[in-house]
């Protein structure tokens, strides 16, 4: 039995970050090795079997680590226990250089889970440093292998099982968010400033009578606030503003997904999201029909008809949404396939077993 030091942002609520959720579900599902996870000093998070180290101060709870908190992590990597160092972060030159230097100094095996693909302007060979680089999608696997990176392993991300919501639960969620009880509901769980997914969905409403669109997003920068202002103006211009709900960030995202008739993220620009966005897998667990863009990492979710991958254009969206929103049996059919795919491909037990086999290989 080995100890696995998981180097990431603080693993504790709120669960509003894909890489944090990934570590949480991996640490909670391991059976043969002991995960060591990092949390803040005031955290009460205590997963079974895992060791929790109160590495961070209270100022580390945001989406980006302050410099002082980053130094705490580096100091922890440089000293202390951990038979394997397992990093979880989007590749960037500065962090990769430091992680590589510290890992070589300790002379212990390293794993780097690339939660989000490297930016297109980065040389993958410069920012991927570990003995094993774990990617989450075929799309990123092909990219890093083509760049000449060695030791690449693909392990699909997982989400803990979620029950299919009852009709009563769906109605209660709609009431909570002040959404119409019976109107067709589309939920967009993405960034407003990346790609044109939100724009195409708002423009689609002009051709979809009575349909309501709920946008669940984080305002992480001035750019996202500017995008919201532009989209609000576009909705007013098209005369559909009364059917757009600006939910923003919500701790009730799982319930909102479950209340949707369709969950749509029709953009190729996934930015800092997990390659196979966990929010879409959460929707699939709840038997929701999911729409993604073709020719991007998320297209893999549509394998075996478990979701629908389309060209991310307004016309393609209107055609797909009309077909599903007018046919409850079609939604139920693809929803059942979505849940089956989540069970087969994205269960934490399978993910943990794959990682533990990888640790075994490195420790031989």
Buried (B, 14 or more C-beta within 10 A) or exposed (E): EBBBBBBBBBBBEEBBBBBBBBBBBBBBBBEEBBBBBBBBEEBEBEBEEBBBBEBBBEEBBEEEBEEEBBEBBBEBBEEEEBBBBBBBBBBEEEBBEBBBEBBEEBEBBBBBBBBBBBEEEBEBEEBBBBBBBBBBBBBBBEBBBEBEBEBBBBBBBBBBEBEBBEEEBBBEBBEEBEBBEEBBBBBBBBBBBBBBBBBBBBBBBBBBEEBBBBBBBBBBEEEBEEBBEBBBEBBEEBEBBEBBBBBEEBEBBBBBBBBBBBBBBBBBBBBBBBBBBBBBBBBBBBBBBBBBBBEBBBBBBBEEEBBBBBEBBBEBBBEBBBEBBEEEEEBEEBBEBBBBBBEEBBBBEBBBBBBBEBBEEBEE
